[in-house]
Amino acid sequence: MYLYDDFDRTLLAERVAEFRGQVARRLTGELNEDEFRSLRLMNGIYLQLHAYMLRIAIPYGTLASDQMRKLAYVARRYDRGYGHFTTRQNIQFHWIKLAELPDAMADLADARLHGMQTSGNCVRNITTDQWAGVAPDEIEDPRIWAELLRQHLTLHPEFSFLPRKFKIAVSAAQHDRAALAIHDLSVRLHRNGAGETGFEIGVGGGLGRTPFLTKIIKPFLAKRDLLSYVEAVLRLYNQYGRRDNIYKARIKILVHELGAERFGKEVEAEWQAIKDGTLALDPAIIADIAARFRYPDYERLEDNPAALATARKSDARFAAWLDNSVSNHKVPGYAIVTLSLKPIGKTPGDCTAEQMDAIADLADRYSFGEIRVGHEQNLALPHVAQRDLPALFAGLDAIGVAIPNVNLISDIIACPGLDYCSLANARAIPVAQEISKRFADLDIARGLGRLHINISGCINACGHHHVGHIGILGVEKNGEEFYQVTIGGRADEQAQLGTLIGPAVPYDDVADVVEDIAEAYLDLRERPDELFIDTVKRLGVEPFKERVYATR
């Protein structure tokens, strides 16, 4: 966990006081909604279909147990008893009254939580791998670099009013769990041929109405140069980004129109002019930030203890959960446990106040008080002793988050859609609920293997449908909801945009289409262990298209 200092606490307190005055002026009518809009957006507050929505940043997806309890308190006191975890390691509260927003923000600030830069044309919450610091396949903890960027870019006067929002992801693992390729700026730690550790920088990723994957413009950047190089990218974007057209304002359009090679050369020229100045990182600064992270005092434990094997043999449900939701840890005798927020027939990503409180208690007991949020809208406990897994399973099962469906077809990513969002033109949550019901049988889901479904209720693609193994996009046609279906997308180190399989289908047909695609996959795969995504890559979309539209 990162330890915040007096500067952080003072900043949050001052920010709450400032916003309290702005809300008071809005309530008296001194500010109209148009005037208030830019002020609330700077604090993570949207006006949605039914109420104001408050979005809270969880920097690099790391939560302390006291912070989780505070989120539970806010959900219970100011909202309707739950929060919604998003694909950007944020949490959203959808029903807070305007007059109570300052009090809610003050309570959150007490737990080092805020909504700054979770909206607006600025650098948004910086995300990472939810297993950062504990993953066996990473070379170092990327959260240190995410924190460095967070500190530098929070309320940065030059980058608080960019042409459009700007999203950064950082990773240091061989397997990409941070969806680097769909970000405006990707930062990947790796080693070069000389064994030096540095960064691979990509730019221009993003989804929405014009999806692009990042283009690598700097294969290797020394650690000392991270801030100066990121500043160079942001300066180029700030100067040349399209402010005249909101649909062409993202950096992905600028990179596409200039070409990645030319954009990279422009960045290089800007960077050369500033790289040896005040932004060059002193190793002492990096060491200071690294020292603020506190890591567990791990015990020396037996790996794969005999008691765990015994528990596996005696309880089939525990064995299924162990195989599905428990992953290897870099320290022998420990494990990473994923908590599914995808109960069958419920809203993906929702977590009740009671669940939050219970998860905080379990984190204190079994995970050194630490919880992680992943972009798949699930949670994780990153420091669990393997000997404690049976007891932890019982605790998680009691609150409904030990569902062994992680990475299976019912582990669906979905935006709030038309149930909440004023931008949406179709529902996403009911579609996810119906699909999860169709594949509620875990034997069927396991038989399909790893298969990701992503659903968006509009072209803004908050559900990341473009990179779902099966992607579903809601569109409106003559007042009715229709859904476009893509297959073959992925957001990992082999990132790929999905391919449309054919005409949009009506709302009532979406779950049937997914069933058709799943059945086609079972018939078409070469062997039981060939993943859906690999079958699509081998055969293309035509065999799936034929199955889906044969009787439509």
N, C-alpha and C positions, 0 to 999 in steps of 0.2 A: 504494500500500500504506500502511496505517496503522502508525505506529511506536509500539509499546508502551513504557511507561516502567518504572521500578523498582517503582512501586506495583503494577502489573499482575503483574510477576514474583513479587513477595513474596506477593501474594494467592494465586497458583496454588501456590506452594511450601507455604504454610501449609495450603491446602486438601488437598493430597496427603498431608501429614503427618497431618492429622486423620483422613482416610479410612483411612490405613494402620492406625491404631489401631482404628478401627471394624471393619475386616476381621479383624484379629487377634482381636478379641473374638467375632466371629461364628464364626471357625474353631475356637475353643476351646469354643464353646457358651455363653459368657457372654451372648451375644445370640442369641435364636432368630430364625427367618426373619421373623416378624411384626414383631419389634422392629427388625430390620435394614432392613426394607423402606423406611421413610421416609428413612433415612440414605442408602441407595444411590440412591434415586430423586433425591435432591437433587444427586447427582453424575452423573446420566444413565445409571444402570444398571438394566436390567430383567431379570427372570427370565422367560425365554421357554420354549418347549417343551423344548429340549434343553440349554440352557446359559444363562449370563448374557450379556446383550447390552450393549455399551457404545456409547452415542451421543455423538458429539463435535460440538460446535457449530462452524460455519464462519460467523462473523458477516458478515452481508450478502453471503455467498457468495464472499468474496475469500480466496484462498490464495496464499501465497508458495511459491516452488519448494522452499525448505528444509522448509516445513511438509508439502508433498506427499511429500517423501522420508521425513519422519518417519512419516507415515501408512503409507507402504510398509513401513517398518521394523516398525511395530507389527503390520501385517497378517502379515508374514513371521515375526516372533519370537513373537507371542502368539496369533495367530489361525490361520486355515487358508490364508493367502496371498492374501486379497482383502478388500475392504471394499465396503459397499453405500451409494451416495449416495441420499439421500431427497428427498422433495418439499419439505422445509423447509430446504434448503441445509445439511443435516447429513450426517455419514457414520456408519454403524453397523458395528460388529464383533460378529459373532454367536456366536463360539466361544471367548471368552477365559475362562480358568479363574479362579475367585474368588480364589485365593491369589496370582495374578499380576496382578490388576487394579491394585493400588497401583503396582507397577513400571511397568506400561503407562501409567498416568496420569502418573507422574513423567517418563517419557520424552516424553510428549506435551506436558507443561508446559514442558519445555526448548525446545519449538518454539512456545510461546505458544498451545497448544491445550488445551481442557478440555471437560468434559461438564456443567458447572454450568448449571442451568436449561434443560436439554434434556428434562427430565421434571419431574413434580410440578405442583402447583397454583400456578404462578408465571408470570411473563412469560417466554415461551420465546425461543429464538433469533430475533432480529429480522432479517427478510429484506428483500431489495430486488430490483430488476431486475438480472439477471446481467450486463447491459451497462452498468451504472451508471458514469458518468464518461467513457464513450467513445461513447455512443449519439448519433447525429445529431439525434434528435427530443427530447432532454431539455433542460431549461432550466438545470439545474445538477446537480452530483453529489449524489444523495440519500444516499450512504453517510455523509456528514458528519452528517446528522440521525439516521441509524440508529445511528451511533457515540455521539452525544450521548445518545440514549435507552438504549443498551446500558450506558453508564457509570452513568447515573442509576438504572436499574432492576435492575442486578445486585446480588443480595443485599439489596435494599431491604427494611428490616424491616417496613414496613407492607404490602408486596405480595408477600411470600414464601409466604403461606398464603391465597391467594385461594379463593373458592368452587370454582373449577376452573381449568384451564390457560387461558392468555391469549396470543393470537398477534397480532403487529403486523407489518405490511408497509408499506414506504415506497417511493414511486416519484416520478420527476420527468419522465417521458416522456409523449408523446402516446399512444403505444401501450403498453398495460399488459402488461408481461412479468413482473409480480410477483404476479398473481392477487389484487389488492387486495380484491375484493368477497367473498372467502370467508374473510376474517380477522375476528377480534374487533374490531380497530381498524385502519382504513386511513388512511394519511397520504399525500396526493397534493400535491406541489408544483405550483403553477400561478400564472398572473398574473391579477389582477383587472382590471376595466375601466380603472383608473387606471394600469395598468402595474406595480403593486407585486407582488412575489413573496411568496406565503404558502401556507398549507395548506388543503386541503379535507379535512375529517375525517369518516369514516364509522364506524359502529359496528354490531355485531350480526351480522356475517357468520359463517358456519361451516357445516360439512357434518354428517356423522354421521346419526343416526336422524331428526333434525329439521333439514333443511337450510334455511338462510336466506342471502340476500345482504345486504351492508351497507346501512344506511340513512344518508344524509348528514344529519348534525345540525349541521355548521358549514361552510357553503360557503366561508368565507374566514377564516383565522386568521393574524394577524401572526406573524412568525418569533419575536419575543421571547416569545411566549406558548405555545410548544409544550409545554414541560415542565409548566407550570401547568395547561394544558388536559388533557393526558394524565393528570396526577395527579387532576384532577377526575373524569374518566371512571372511573379505577380506584377512587377512593374510593366513588363511587356503586355500582359493581359490588361492591366489598368489603362494603359495608353492606347492600345489598338482594339480592344474589345468593342463589339457593336452595341452601343448604348441607344441607337436609333431604332432597334428592332428587338423586342424581348425574345422572339423566337430564334434569333441568331446571336444572342448576347453571351452564351456560354463559351468558355475557352475552347471547347471541342470544335466549334464552328471556325474560330480563328485559326486553330491548328490545321483544320481540314482545308480552309481556303488558302492559307499560305503554303501549306505542305509542311510535314514534320521536319524535314531537313532544313528548310529555310527558317522555320520558327526556332529550331535548335541553334542555328547560327546567330540569330538575333539575340537569343538568351545568352549565348556564349560571349558575345560582344559586351552586353550589359554587365555580365558577371565579371569579366576580366577587369572592368573598371572599378569594381567595388570589393573584389574578393580578398584583398589584402588590407582592407580598412577595418573599421570597428566591428564588423560582422564576422570576422574570422574568429573561430571559436578557440578560446584558450582551454587547454585540457582541464584546468582547474574549475572552469564553469561546468563542464560536462561532469566532472567528478562530484561537484557540489549537488547537482541535480540527482545523479545516481545515488548519492549518499542519503537523499531524502526518501528513497524507497526502502521500506522495511520488509524483509523477507522472513518467512517462518523459520523458527529454530527446529528444523527437521530432526527427528530421531533416526537412529540407525535401526532400520526395521527389515525383517525378512521379506523378500519379494515372493509373491504368490504363496502366502502362508497356508498350511494344511487346513486350517479352520475354514478358509475361504472355499477350498475345494469341497469340503464336507457340506457347507451351506449350499453350494451350487447343486450338489447331488440330491439334497433333501427338499429343495423348493424350486419347482420348474419356473414359477413366475420370477423369482429372484435370478435364476440362471438366464432367462430371456433378457431381463433388464441389464444384467452384467455384460452380456454379449453386445447389447445395443447401445447402452448409455455410458459405459465406463471405458476410459481410454488410458493409454500409457502415459506415465509421468516421467520426467527426467531424473527424479530421485527414486532409487529402489525402495520398494515397500509402500509407495504412494500411488495415487490414481487421480485422474481428472474425471469428474462426474457431470454429465449434461442433464439438466432438468428440462423436461419437455413442457412447454406452454402451449401444446397443441392437443388438448383433450378432444376426443371424438365428438363432433357435433357442436363444438364451442368456437369462440372467436380466437383465431391464432394471435398469440402475443399478449393476450390479456392475463393479468395476475391480480387476484383479489388482495385486499388489505390483510385478511387473515392468512393467506398464503405468504405474503411478504413477511409478516411477523414470524411465521413459523420457519421460513427459509433463513431469516436472520438468526434465529435461535440455533438452527441446525448448522449454520455456518460457524457460529461461535463454538459449537461443540465438536465439529468434525473438520472444519476448513480454515482454522486460524482467523475466523471472523471476516473472510473475504468471499465475495461473489463476483462473477463476471457476466456480462451481457454480450451475446453474439449477434451478428447481423442477420442470422436466421430466425431471430425473435425467440430464442431460447436462452436459458440461464445456465451457468456452470459453477460448480464448486471446485476450485483448482488445487486444493491441497488436502486430499482425503487419504488417510492411512488405509491401506487395503484391509487391515484387520477390522476396520469400522464399517466396511461396506454393508454387511447385513443389517446392522442397526440403522445406518443411514437410509437404506432402502425402505425399511419399515416407516421411518419418519416421513420420507418423501411420498411414499404410497398413501399414507394417511391424509395427505393434503392434495392428492391428485396430480402430482408432477413426476411420478415414476413410470410414466407411460413409455414402454419400450419401442417407440416409433421414430426415434431420432434418425434423420436422413432417409426415412421411408416415405412412401407415397402420401401418407396422411400428415406428415410433418411439413405443412404447407405455409409458405410465406404469403401474406396478404396485407394489402393496405386497408384502411378503414372504409374506403369506397363511399358510395352514395348514402350509407347509413349515417355518416358524420360529415364528410368533406364537401365543402361548397364547390370545389373544382371538379369533383367526380361526375360522370354521367352514367355510371352503372354500378351495381352492387358487386362487392368482392367478398364480404364476409359470408353471406348465405351460400355463395358458390363453394367457398372453402368448406363450409359446414356440411353441405350435401356430399361433396367428394369424399370427405373424411368418413362419412357414414357408409358410403359404398365400399370403402376399404377398411372397415373397422376390424375385420378378422385379421389378426396379426400373422397368422400362417400365410394368408394370401399376400399380405404386404411384404412379408419376409421373402416369399417366393419371387416377388418382383425385384427385390434387392434395392440398391441405392437408386432413388428416383425422386428428384426435386420438382415440385410444382410451385410456380410463382404466379400470383394473381394481382393485377392492377385494375382499379376502377376507372382509370382514365389514362390518357396518353402521357401524363407526367411520369408514369412508371415508378411510383413509390413502392410498388410490390416487386420491382425488378423482373418483370415478366420476360424481358428480352433474353435474360440469362438463365431462365428456368429450363431444366430438362424438358419439361412441358410448361410453356408460358401461356397465360390466358389474359387477354386484354379486353375490358369492357368498352363498348362503343354504343352510341345512341343512333338509332335509325328510325326516323319518323315517330319519335316519342317512345320507341320500344328499345329494350336492352338486347344487344347482340354481343357476341364474344368472338374475337379472333384468337386462333390457337396456333402457336409455334412449337416446334420441337427441336432439340439438338443444342440448346443454349447451355452455357456453363459459366461459372464465375470464378473458377479456381486458376491454377497456374497454366492451364490450357484454355483460357477463356475464349468463348465463342458466342456470337449472337445467334439466337434461334432462327429457324426458317419457317415462314408461314406455310401451313399445309393446305389452305384453301379458303373458301368464303366463310365469313362470320356465321356463327350458328346462334339460334335463339337461346335465351336464358334457360328455358326448360330442357334444352338438349346438352348443356355443357357437361354434366356428369356422365351422360351416356357416351359422349365423345371421348372423355378420358378413359372410360371402361373399354371402348373400342381400341384405343391406342395401346392400353395395357395388354389386352388380349392379342393384338397384333404382335407386340413385342415378344410375348411368350411363344408365339408360333415361329417368329423369325430369328430368334437368337440362335447362335451356333451351338452353344453349350450353356448349362445352368449358371455358370459364373460370368457370362458375358453381360456387362452392365447395359442398361437401356441406352445410355449415352453413346456407348461403343457400337451398339447395333445400328443406331441412327447414323453414326459416322460412317459405318461400313456400307450401308444400303441407301442412304439418303432418305428423303421424306416420301417418295412416291408410294412405296408399299403401305405406309401408314395412311396416306391420303386416300388410297383406293379403299382401304378398310372403313375409314370414317364416312366417306361419301357414297359408299356402295348403295345404300338404301335411303339416302337423303336427297 
